[in-house]
């Protein structure tokens, strides 16, 4: 009979943030390397988690498996786990990967008799640990949510029965979250190089106004529709400024293209975010920034 105690596939930062206080086992590829084995065994010992020296050993007889590997290894980890997964075992894929990657992983798990659960981790794992918000999706979402709650996760929400629904939310949200981080780096590195950091920060503070993202999104899109052409020309000069400083202009270049494409549509702005998005979807091709 499969044990309800979870097993971790991958024992890095996220798994370690979740493992404390659990009667769990786990496998990490670093256990196989002589140069990395001792440090990784110490990680397992620090959280009283039983190390398994192979994926097969970690998976065998486990009813709940939590996959927390690097994004480039998510599909491979599922395919390897599928070789040993117990019939009916839940494979909770908490990796930050595209919906298509999760669908490929799900196919391997389901064909082997396991039950695949698409899980998205929606905030940094520290300091929240098992209080971190989780979104759960797929045909086995309800069973997955129950298992995760039993393990001790306290903020679990089902967002659909389609594999990829949870990961789509996480991936698309990252456009903004990670994009703002990248924009921050590009802006502040240039401000520092130009010797104007304090003035730039003060200017940003002066123009900042907290508003819901639906309102902010509608406003931002309206500005691009009306002024995208002019703003693209301004951004061309921004690119020149950053290139002269030598601090990098990748984000500014992409902004220039997006502003120009939307500004070139020549349409009138609409009153709501729904109607604006419908308009842009009708007029833009799936290719980045290209008018249909």
RONU-305077 format. One record per atom (N, C-alpha, C): y, z, x; residue in three letters. Coordinates in steps of 0.02 Angstrom, whole numbers, plus 50000, padded with zeros to 5 digits. Atoms other than C-alpha are relative to their C-alpha. Layout:
BEGIN
YZXAla ...
END
This chain:
BEGIN
499405000050042Unk 500005000050000Unk 500625000050044Unk 499405000649959Unk 501724995250067Unk 500425006449993Unk 499564994350002Unk 502875009550115Unk 500704998049979Unk 499335001450024Unk 504595010650034Unk 500535001250054Unk 499534999149945Unk 505405015850198Unk 500184993250030Unk 499805006649979Unk 506435001150261Unk 499834998550073Unk 500075002249931Unk 506174991050417Unk 500584995350016Unk 499445004249980Unk 507614983050511Unk 499764994450046Unk 500095005649953Unk 507504965850589Unk 500684998850031Unk 499364999849966Unk 508874966550717Unk 500265007149998Unk 499774993149997Unk 509524983350777Unk 500635000450043Unk 499354999849967Unk 511314980150829Unk 500475004649963Unk 499494995650028Unk 512944987650768Unk 499905001549926Unk 500064998950072Unk 512654985050582Unk 499395004149983Unk 500614996350014Unk 510854991050578Unk 500075007350021Unk 499914993249975Unk 511325006250681Unk 500475004049955Unk 499554996550046Unk 512735010250560Unk 499655002149936Unk 500364998750063Unk 511475010150416Unk 499395004650010Unk 500664997049989Unk 509955018350498Unk 500005007650000Unk 499984992849993Unk 510545036250516Unk 499715003749939Unk 500284996050053Unk 509525048550414Unk 499434996849962Unk 500555003450034Unk 508225035850360Unk 499345000850040Unk 500665000349969Unk 506365036250395Unk 499824992650007Unk 500045007349995Unk 506435018450458Unk 499684997950065Unk 500235003249938Unk 505685006850586Unk 500424993950011Unk 499615006049989Unk 506394991350664Unk 499784996250062Unk 500155004449943Unk 506244977050785Unk 500654996550021Unk 499435003849972Unk 507544969250899Unk 499744995950058Unk 500235004449946Unk 507304954651017Unk 500115003050069Unk 499864997049935Unk 508044965151158Unk 499445004550024Unk 500584996049980Unk 506464975651156Unk 499514995850042Unk 500475004349963Unk 505544960551228Unk 500244998550070Unk 499735001649934Unk 506684958851380Unk 500005006050046Unk 500014994449953Unk 506374969951532Unk 500695002750017Unk 499334997949981Unk 508234970351571Unk 500375003649944Unk 499654997150058Unk 508734975851395Unk 499595005149962Unk 500454995850040Unk 507234985851334Unk 500215007350001Unk 499864992849996Unk 507735003151397Unk 500615001949959Unk 499404998450038Unk 509475002651322Unk 499884999549925Unk 500145000850072Unk 508824996451155Unk 499545005649975Unk 500424994350019Unk 507455009651151Unk 500425006349991Unk 499554994350006Unk 508835022451178Unk 500394999749934Unk 499665000850064Unk 509745015451027Unk 499555002349943Unk 500474997950052Unk 508195017750920Unk 499925007650000Unk 500114992849995Unk 507925035350985Unk 500605004049975Unk 499404996450020Unk 509735040350952Unk 500055000849925Unk 499984999850073Unk 509475036950766Unk 499335001749970Unk 500674998050022Unk 507675042850756Unk 499674994549958Unk 500305005950033Unk 507125025350705Unk 499424997750043Unk 500605001949964Unk 505375019950753Unk 500044992850025Unk 499975006949976Unk 505425004750868Unk 499334996549994Unk 500595004350001Unk 504184990650843Unk 500104994850055Unk 499935004549943Unk 503834979550992Unk 499944992749980Unk 500025006950024Unk 503564964050885Unk 500254999949928Unk 499805000950070Unk 504224957250721Unk 499415001649955Unk 500594998850041Unk 502454957750653Unk 499885007449989Unk 500114992850006Unk 502284976250689Unk 500535003249955Unk 499474997150041Unk 503964979950607Unk 499924998449927Unk 500035002550069Unk 503584969950450Unk 499375002349963Unk 500654998650032Unk 501764974050417Unk 500025006349958Unk 500064994350044Unk 501544985350267Unk 500665002749975Unk 499344997650022Unk 503414986950232Unk 500204996649934Unk 499805002750065Unk 504044984750054Unk 500724997650000Unk 499295001849997Unk 505884983250103Unk 500184998450072Unk 499815002249933Unk 506514973450253Unk 500744998049998Unk 499295001549995Unk 508344972650303Unk 500124995750061Unk 499875004549944Unk 508814957650410Unk 500735000450019Unk 499324999149974Unk 510354961050518Unk 500024997450072Unk 500005003249934Unk 510334948750662Unk 500654996250008Unk 499415004249991Unk 511664937550738Unk 499934993849955Unk 500005005450048Unk 512164923050626Unk 499564994150022Unk 500385005849976Unk 511344909950737Unk 499255001249998Unk 500714998350002Unk 509664919150722Unk 499755001749930Unk 500194997750066Unk 509664922550535Unk 499414996149971Unk 500545004150028Unk 508564908050483Unk 499355001050039Unk 500594999049958Unk 507374910250630Unk 499685006849986Unk 500274993450014Unk 507204928850590Unk 499615000049934Unk 500355000450064Unk 506714924850411Unk 499344996250008Unk 500615004049990Unk 505454911650466Unk 499475004050038Unk 500474995949963Unk 504674923750591Unk 499725005549955Unk 500214994650045Unk 504624937750462Unk 499504997449948Unk 500435002950051Unk 503784926050337Unk 499274999850023Unk 500685000349975Unk 502254925450450Unk 499615006449987Unk 500344993650007Unk 501884943850419Unk 500215004149939Unk 499744996150055Unk 502794949150262Unk 499465001549948Unk 500494998050051Unk 501794958750132Unk 500164996649934Unk 499875003050066Unk 501584950749960Unk 500465004449958Unk 499544996350042Unk 503024955849849Unk 500525004050036Unk 499504996349962Unk 504014963849990Unk 500694997049991Unk 499315002350006Unk 505904962749974Unk 500294998650069Unk 499675001949938Unk 506784953450114Unk 500754999649984Unk 499284999750013Unk 508624958550104Unk 500374997050059Unk 499665003749947Unk 509614945950205Unk 500745001949998Unk 499314997649997Unk 511244954850251Unk 500424996250051Unk 499665003749947Unk 511754941850380Unk 500594996049972Unk 499405003750019Unk 513464933450374Unk 499904992650017Unk 500155007149989Unk 512904915350356Unk 500154996149936Unk 499845004450056Unk 513214900450242Unk 499465000349946Unk 500505000250054Unk 512364899050072Unk 499414995450016Unk 500545004649984Unk 511354884150136Unk 499515003250050Unk 500434996549953Unk 510694894650281Unk 499565005149963Unk 500384995150038Unk 510164908050158Unk 499474996749957Unk 500505003550041Unk 509294895450047Unk 499404997850042Unk 500565001849955Unk 508264889250196Unk 499595006250016Unk 500364993749985Unk 507834907350241Unk 499595002249939Unk 500354997950061Unk 507364910950060Unk 499374995949989Unk 500595004350010Unk 506184896250054Unk 499425002450042Unk 500544997549957Unk 505204903050202Unk 499715006449973Unk 500234993550025Unk 505104920550129Unk 499614999249935Unk 500325000850065Unk 504654915049953Unk 499334996450006Unk 500635003549991Unk 503314902950011Unk 499465004550028Unk 500474995349971Unk 502514917350105Unk 499815005649952Unk 500164994850049Unk 502464928149948Unk 500485005849998Unk 499504994850002Unk 503974938949985Unk 500534998649948Unk 499455000750047Unk 505494941649876Unk 500665000250039Unk 499395000749961Unk 507134935749951Unk 500605002549961Unk 499394997550031Unk 508794944449914Unk 500594998250045Unk 499385001849966Unk 510494937249963Unk 500485005849996Unk 499554994249998Unk 511614951650018Unk 500594998550045Unk 499405000949960Unk 513404950750079Unk 500325006850014Unk 499664993849980Unk 514204965150176Unk 500754998650000Unk 499315002150015Unk 516014965150118Unk 500545004250035Unk 499514996249962Unk 516864977050240Unk 499695001950067Unk 500284997749937Unk 516684983250419Unk 499515005849990Unk 500524994950010Unk 515134994150437Unk 500215006850027Unk 499724993649976Unk 516115007550531Unk 500705000849971Unk 500394993850001Unk 516575020350474Unk 499595000949937Unk 500294999050067Unk 515825017150301Unk 499245001250000Unk 500734999450000Unk 513985015850348Unk 499714997449935Unk 500325002350062Unk 512945014950189Unk 500465000649939Unk 499495000350053Unk 514535016950085Unk 500344993149998Unk 499685006549996Unk 515024999150133Unk 499854996049936Unk 500145004050060Unk 515214987349983Unk 499504994450015Unk 500505005349995Unk 513724975749960Unk 500004995949936Unk 500105004550057Unk 513614960549847Unk 499294997350005Unk 500705001950001Unk 511854955549795Unk 499904994249950Unk 500125005750043Unk 511234939149722Unk 499294997350010Unk 500665003149996Unk 509654929149688Unk 499565002249942Unk 500474998350055Unk 508174929749567Unk 499765007250003Unk 500244993149992Unk 507684946749637Unk 500585004850014Unk 499404995949986Unk 509464953749642Unk 499935007049971Unk 500064993450031Unk 509074967949522Unk 499535004550040Unk 500474996149960Unk 507564973749622Unk 500305001650068Unk 499684998949936Unk 508544971749782Unk 500535005449995Unk 499484994950008Unk 510004982049717Unk 499695006949991Unk 500344993650009Unk 508814995749661Unk 499735002750066Unk 500284997849935Unk 507974996149832Unk 500565002250047Unk 499444998149956Unk 509634996549925Unk 500305006649979Unk 499734993750025Unk 510255010549814Unk 499535005850018Unk 500494994849982Unk 508635020249844Unk 500045001850074Unk 499934998849928Unk 508915018350031Unk 500615004450014Unk 499404995949991Unk 510625026450010Unk 500654996150000Unk 499385003950007Unk 511865012249990Unk 500315001849933Unk 499684997250060Unk 513145018449864Unk 500484995249966Unk 499515004650029Unk 514205003049828Unk 499694993049997Unk 500395006250005Unk 513034989049773Unk 500164996749933Unk 499825003550061Unk 513524975749647Unk 499654993249997Unk 500345006550009Unk 512524960949579Unk 500524994849978Unk 499505005250015Unk 513524944649574Unk 499684993649976Unk 500315006050027Unk 512244932249510Unk 499274999650018Unk 500715000949989Unk 510464926149507Unk 499854994050045Unk 500085005849957Unk 510744911249622Unk 500065002050073Unk 499964998649928Unk 510354912849807Unk 500594996150030Unk 499415002949971Unk 511954909549901Unk 500645002249966Unk 499394997850036Unk 513144916949771Unk 500365005550038Unk 499694994549963Unk 513444932749872Unk 500294997450066Unk 499765002449935Unk 513584923650038Unk 500604995449992Unk 499425004350011Unk 514794910849963Unk 500645004149995Unk 499414995650005Unk 515984924949917Unk 500215002550069Unk 499844997449933Unk 515864932150092Unk 500284994650045Unk 499785005449956Unk 516054915450181Unk 500714997749982Unk 499355002750020Unk 517534909550079Unk 500555005350009Unk 499534994649985Unk 518394926450091Unk 500195000150073Unk 499884999949928Unk 518224924950279Unk 500514994750022Unk 499485004949985Unk 519334909450275Unk 500675003750007Unk 499374996449999Unk 520764921350237Unk 499985005750051Unk 500014994049958Unk 520214937150327Unk 499984998150075Unk 500055002049930Unk 519674929050491Unk 500574995350019Unk 499435004549987Unk 521034915850474Unk 500635003950015Unk 499424995949986Unk 522374929150466Unk 499965003350068Unk 500094997249933Unk 521634937250620Unk 500184994950054Unk 499865005249951Unk 521704920750713Unk 500744998250001Unk 499285001350003Unk 523474917450652Unk 500395005650034Unk 499674994449967Unk 523964934850710Unk 499994999250076Unk 500065001049928Unk 523304931250884Unk 500474994450024Unk 499585005749979Unk 524194914350893Unk 500745001849998Unk 499304998150008Unk 525834921450830Unk 500225005150053Unk 499774994649956Unk 525904937350935Unk 499934998350074Unk 500045002249930Unk 525294929451097Unk 500614995850019Unk 499415004149988Unk 526704916751082Unk 500635004350001Unk 499414995750002Unk 527974930051034Unk 500075004150063Unk 499994996149937Unk 527494940451185Unk 500214995650058Unk 499845004549944Unk 527574925451302Unk 500744998049999Unk 499305002050006Unk 529294920951235Unk 500485005950006Unk 499584994049994Unk 529914938851250Unk 500365001949936Unk 499674998650064Unk 530324940251064Unk 499555003749951Unk 500504996950044Unk 528884950750997Unk 500315004749948Unk 499734995250047Unk 529924964650919Unk 500404996749945Unk 499615003650051Unk 531084952450830Unk 499544996349951Unk 500475003550044Unk 529624942350763Unk 499675005049952Unk 500314994950042Unk 528764958050698Unk 500495002649947Unk 499504997650047Unk 530374964250618Unk 500134994849945Unk 499905005350049Unk 530614947350534Unk 499434999749950Unk 500585000050044Unk 528844947950464Unk 500035005949952Unk 499944994150043Unk 529124965550398Unk 500524998949946Unk 499455001050048Unk 530744960250314Unk 499814995349944Unk 500185005050051Unk 529914945950221Unk 499365001849962Unk 500644998150031Unk 528314955150171Unk 500125003349933Unk 499974996950066Unk 528084959449987Unk 499295000249973Unk 500684999350025Unk 526464966349919Unk 499964997149930Unk 500115003050066Unk 525804956149772Unk 499264998449994Unk 500715001950008Unk 524094952149697Unk 499884993150030Unk 500155006349967Unk 523214937849784Unk 500024994149952Unk 499955005650048Unk 523154927349625Unk 500734997649997Unk 499295001850001Unk 525054927949619Unk 500224997050067Unk 499815002549934Unk 525244925649805Unk 499714993050013Unk 500325006549991Unk 524014911149806Unk 500374994549963Unk 499635005050040Unk 524934902149666Unk 500674998450032Unk 499355001149968Unk 526594904449755Unk 499924995850064Unk 500115003749938Unk 525914898249923Unk 499854992749987Unk 500185007050015Unk 525164882649846Unk 500604996249971Unk 499415003250028Unk 526744878949748Unk 500494998050055Unk 499555001549944Unk 527764879749909Unk 499754993950039Unk 500275005749963Unk 526584867449993Unk 500084993549961Unk 499925006050041Unk 526634855249847Unk 500724997450003Unk 499305002050002Unk 528534855349844Unk 500284998450070Unk 499685000549934Unk 528934857150029Unk 499524998450057Unk 500495001149948Unk 527344852350121Unk 500214995150053Unk 499795005049951Unk 528084836950204Unk 500505003050049Unk 499504997049956Unk 529594846350271Unk 499695005450043Unk 500314994649962Unk 528534861050323Unk 499534997250054Unk 500425003149948Unk 527334849450415Unk 500424998050060Unk 499565001849945Unk 528784842950517Unk 500225006150040Unk 499834993849966Unk 529314860650555Unk 499425002550042Unk 500594997849964Unk 527544864950605Unk 499864995750062Unk 500055004349940Unk 527544850050724Unk 500415002950056Unk 499574996949950Unk 528974858550813Unk 499725006850023Unk 500344993749981Unk 528014875050808Unk 499464998550052Unk 500525001949952Unk 526574866350897Unk 500304998750068Unk 499665001349937Unk 527774860151030Unk 500205006550034Unk 499794993649972Unk 528434877751052Unk 499415003750032Unk 500584996349975Unk 526714885451073Unk 499694996550061Unk 500275003749943Unk 526114871651189Unk 500425001050062Unk 499564998749943Unk 527624874351299Unk 499895006950029Unk 500144993249977Unk 527224892851308Unk 499305000550031Unk 500684999949973Unk 525404888751347Unk 499555005249970Unk 500394994650030Unk 524724901751226Unk 499494997549948Unk 500485002750047Unk 523734889951112Unk 500324998449933Unk 499695002250063Unk 524154880550951Unk 499494997549949Unk 500525002750044Unk 522504877350862Unk 500155001349927Unk 499874998350070Unk 522984886550702Unk 500624996349975Unk 499395003550020Unk 524724878850698Unk 499864992649988Unk 500175007150010Unk 523994861350717Unk 499644998949934Unk 500365000650063Unk 522804863950572Unk 500475001149941Unk 499514998850052Unk 524224871050468Unk 500434993849987Unk 499615006150006Unk 525244855450502Unk 499644994849958Unk 500405005050036Unk 523844844250438Unk 499945001849926Unk 500104998050069Unk 523554854450280Unk 500664999649961Unk 499355000450033Unk 525414855850239Unk 500174992649985Unk 499825007150009Unk 525664837050264Unk 499584996949944Unk 500445003050049Unk 524154832350157Unk 500195002049929Unk 499834997750067Unk 524654843050008Unk 500714997849981Unk 499325002350014Unk 526494838750023Unk 500044992649984Unk 500005007350010Unk 526064820150025Unk 499744997949931Unk 500285001850065Unk 525244820949852Unk 500554997749952Unk 499455002150042Unk 526944819049770Unk 499925002049927Unk 500104997750069Unk 526484829249617Unk 500485005749985Unk 499574994450021Unk 527484841849518Unk 499595006550000Unk 500364993650000Unk 527014860249538Unk 499845002149929Unk 500214997550065Unk 526124868849393Unk 500175007449994Unk 499794993150013Unk 526374885949316Unk 499505005350020Unk 500524995049988Unk 524714894449353Unk 499564997950059Unk 500475001349946Unk 523454896049493Unk 499444995549976Unk 500545004150027Unk 522094888549381Unk 500204992649997Unk 499795006950007Unk 523094872849344Unk 500174996850067Unk 499855002649933Unk 523684871049524Unk 499364998150037Unk 500635001549966Unk 521914871949591Unk 499664993949968Unk 500295005850034Unk 521314859549460Unk 500344993550023Unk 499625005849977Unk 522694847649513Unk 499814998050071Unk 500175001549930Unk 522304849149698Unk 499294997550007Unk 500705002349997Unk 520434847249670Unk 499944992849976Unk 500035006850026Unk 520754831349572Unk 500314994950048Unk 499625004749958Unk 521914823849703Unk 499795000050073Unk 500224999749930Unk 521124829249868Unk 499274998350005Unk 500705001449988Unk 519504822349935Unk 499685006050034Unk 500334994349966Unk 518174834350004Unk 500165000350074Unk 499824999949929Unk 518694828950179Unk 500635004150010Unk 499444995449986Unk 519934840850258Unk 500674996549992Unk 499325002150006Unk 521664837650194Unk 500124992849981Unk 499905007150013Unk 521404819550140Unk 500114998849926Unk 499875001750069Unk 522144812649981Unk 499464995449974Unk 500525004150030Unk 520874805049862Unk 500294993149981Unk 
END
